[in-house]
Amino acid sequence: MTPATPDTLRCPACGFRIFNRRYPMCESCKLPLPPELVYSREQILAMQTQEALEAKARANAKRKRDGANSGDGGDIDFGSIGSDSSCGDGGGGGCGGGD
């Protein structure tokens, strides 16, 4: 017997391709899938634990990366600070420099 691969996992009742082995029912005909086609509770828990660890590692890496950029202005645009669109257009007051 050949090992089950994502391309070969199909509902035995209707032949619909199984996309989510965490869900115990066929997403098409709604019949229960055989246990050998569905992840066990232990497998799901192990995957959730691994996913949580990976998410935490990504968050830590992002925090370190963002922390390394602090103090250099990062993505703040200082080009518009101090500019006044009413400067010189008769908006009353001018742009500083004694009128």
N, C-alpha and C positions, 0 to 999 in steps of 0.2 A: 504494500500500500504506500502511495506517495504522501509525503507530509503535506499538511494543509498550509496553503499560502493565501495571502489576501485575495489573490485572483481566483482561487478555487473554492473559497468559503461561500457556500450557497445554502439557502433554506431547503431542507429536504422535501418540504411540503409543496412549495411553489417555485423553487429555483431562483428566487430573488437573491442577489448578491448581498452578503453580510458586510456591512460597513462598520458597524459598532459592536464589537464582541463583548462590551460591558453591558449591553442591553439584552436581556434574556429572551426577548420576543422578536419575531420576524417583523421588520418595519413595513412589510407589504401585506402579508396575510394575517398578521397579529397572532400567529400560533407560537407556542413556546419552542425555542430552539433546543436541540439536544445538548446536554451538558458539555460534551467534547468540543462544541463550537463556541461556547461562551466562556469567558474568563471566570475563574473561581473567585470567591470573596477574598481569599488570600492573595491571589494575583492582582486583583483590583486595588487592594490595600497597599501592596508593594509598589504598584505603579503610582498611586497617589502620593505615597511617601517620597518616592524618587522625584516626582514632579514638583513637590513642595520644596525639596532640597535644591533642585535646579533653579526654581524661582527665587529662592532666598539667595543663592549664589549670584544670580543675575542682578538682583537688587543691590547686593553688596558691591559688586563690580561697578555698577552704575553710580552708586554713592561715592566710591573711591575715585572714579573717573570725574564726576562732577566736583568733588572736593578738590581735586588737583587743579581744576580750572578756577577756583575761587580766588579772588584778588586780582585777576587779570581783566575783569570786565565781562568775561564770558560772552554771552550773546546780546548784551545790552548795547543799544545803538545810542551813542552819545552825540551823534551828528546833529540831531534836532534840538538839543538842549541849547537854550539861549536864542534860538532863531524865532523871529516874530513875523508872521505872514503879513502883518499890517505895516511893516517897516517901509516907509517911503511911499505908501500908496494913498496918502491923504487921510489915513485912518485916525489921525490926530495924535500927535505926540512924537513921531519920528522914532529913530532907533537908538536912542541914547545920545551921547555926544552933544552937548549944549546947543539948543536951538536958539 
